[in-house]
Amino acid sequence: MHVAYQSIEYGLTYGEPLPVNPESFDISLRMQRACFVTLEIDHTLRGCIGSLAATQALIVGVAHNAYAAAFNDPRFPPLGPIEHNRISLHISVLSSPQPLPCASERELLAKLHPGADGLILEEGHRRATFLPAVWESLPDPEDFLKHLKSKAGLPADFWSDSLRFYRYHTELID
């Protein structure tokens, strides 16, 4: 989607996301949808920012998340002009997260669909997610879950009756 690249270019010049008027885009891009934008350089993660809730038009989310992935991902320094020419980006449009009730880690692992499910973990004020694309680097469900717990700041062997999980799927736009 060209708007994502344009938003990054605009950000390099003006230090903010590309202003987008949703009314000038197709109705499918005006619908409220949650999305993530992932940046890579040479197939290595360079930034990934998004939202889990559909609170704005998809096209606006793409512009804001592309900018944020390039300049505000706390894991990376802001994207520079030289890197800009080397990035590839992927847009993941999320389905509505669905509760995934489970009484044990074993039950949760049995319900997961590797390669297809995105997963949200919530425990108190802690929250983390992995997009379905993360299965490519963590194909084993146990490893996937351990790393997700770690991302949420929890020990790998943590389990609690107050843990909540939500499953979602994505449509990829490259």
N, C-alpha and C positions, 0 to 999 in steps of 0.2 A: 504494500500500500504506500503510494507516494507521499501521502500526508505525513507518515512517520519520518521518512527521510527529510522531508521539507521542514518539519518541526525541529529536527536536530540541526539542520543548516541554519534555520532562523535563530536557534539558540546560540550557535557559535557567534552570530553577529549581534544579537540583541539581548542575550542573557535571559530569555524567557521562551515559553512554548509558543508555537505558531498559533495566532488567533484563528479560530475556525468558526464559521457560521454553518451550523448543521443544516439549515434550510437549503443550502446550495448543493447538497449531496442527496444521493438516492435514499429512499425511505428506509432501506435496510440498514444504512449507516446512521440514520437518525434515531433508531430504536435504542432504548436504554439497555445496554449490555455491559457486563464486566469484562475487562480484558487485561492482559499482561503483554508487555513488549520486552523481548529478549534481544540483546545485542551480543554478537560474537565477532571475534577477530581470529582468523585462522582456526575456526571450529572450537575456540576457547571462550568461555563466558566472559563478557566485558561489561555486562549490566543487565538487570532484570527488575522491572518495577511494574506494578499493576494494582488492581483492586479486586476484591472478592465479591463486592456488591455492585449491582447495576444502579448507579446513581446519576448517570449522564449519558448523553448520546454517544454511541460507540465511536464515532469519528472524533469527538472531543476527547474521549478517553485515550484513543490512539495517539493523538497529538501530545497530550499531557504526559502520558506514560513513556512515549519515545524520548521526549525531552528529559524526563526524570531519570530514565535508565541511562541516558548519556551523561548527565551532569550531576545527578543527586543520589546515585546508588552509593550508600556509605561504604561498600566494600571496595570501591574503586575511586581513583582520582577522576575529576571531570575529564570528559573526552576532549582531546585536542584536535586541531585542524588536520594534522597529519594522519591521525588514527581515523578520522571521519571518512576518509576515502577507502578505508580497509574494512569497514564494518559490514556485516550482514545482519539482517534483523528478521525476527519471527514474531508474529502477532498471534496470540492465543485468545480466542473469544470463549468465555466460560459459559457453561450451562448453569442453571440455578443449583447451588449446592443442596444435596439431599442428606438428611441425617443418616448415619450409619451406626445404628445401635449395636453394641456388643458388650458382653459381660466379661470378656477376657481377651488378652492379646491373641491367643490362639484362634478365637472366634473371629476377631478382626482380620487376621492374616488370611483366614479361609475365605473371607468375603471379598478380598481385594482382587482386582483384575489387572495384573501387571501389564504395563504398556498402554492401558486405556484410562485408568482412574487417576484423577487428581485427588489429593487428600488434604483436608484441613484438620488440624489437631487443635483443640482448645482445652486448657486446664487453668482455671482461675483467670488471671489477667494475661496468661501466656497464650500465644497463638502463632501457628506456623503453617505453611502450606508448601507442597511440592506439586508442580504442574505434572501432567502425564509424561512430558518429555524427560523428566528426571529418571524415569525407569531405564532410559538408555544407558545411564552411567551407574545406576543402582538396580539391576534387574532382579535381585533376590528380595522378596517381600520383607524378610526380617531385617536386612540391611537398610532397605528403604525406610522402614518404620524407625529403626534406631537413629538414622541420620535426621529424620524429621523431628524426633524427640530432642535430639541435640540442637537442632535449629531453634527449637522452642525454649532452649535453656534447661532441658530436663535430662536426667541420667538415662542412658540407653536401656536400662532394665526397669525404668519407672512404669508403674501401673497404679491406677486409682479408679475408684468407682465414679469419680467426678470428671474423668477424661471424657471428652466429646469428640466425635469424628464426623466429618461430612465428606461425601463423595461428589465429584463433579467431573464433567468431560469437557473437552475443548475442541473447537474448530480452529485449525491452523490456517493462517493467511501469511504467505511468504511474499 
